[in-house]
Amino acid sequence: MKKMLMWVMAATLVCGTGVYIACTEAQADNPVPEPKVESAELIRTSQSWDGAELPDYFHGRPELVAMKYVFPAGQKLGWHHHPVINYGVLVQGELTIIGLDGKEKTVHEGEAVVEMVNTIHHGENRGTKPAILYMFYLSQSDLPLAVQHPEIKLE
């Protein structure tokens, strides 16, 4: 190893730019591949997470809305329903969605979820770190994204 290192050092002193040229030519023979754009389908469905069929699209001009939600650890969101189709991707933590009927779905980091439409439910972060959720709504300008149900108390 010492002999090889000394030879490389000597070649560098003698050749000067010759080593650089040899290196450049070797790189041209073995180019580094360029990084490619990758894609992965996270979900494709016509059903919400509870298995219910999604409603038909509205007639008229759509309004697309993208939202970011941050649920602190231990935080519960009140009972609500969505009058519009919506889906999202959880990018951090975990989030449990609970239907009024007691049915539950826990979404984990990196997973996609299709929310219930016109069905009362709520979400809660049972984990130890904030849950960050990006949601995408297929709506119309005169519709709310969610309708709250404060008359139903969380346990």
Protein Blocks (a to p, Z undefined) as FASTA:
>chain_A
ZZmmmmmmmmmmmnommmmmmmmmmmmmmccdddddddddfbdcfbdfkopacddddedj
dddddddddddehiacdddddfbdcddddfehjdddddfkopacdddehiacdddehiac
ddddfbfbdcdddddddddfkbcfbdcdfkbccZZ
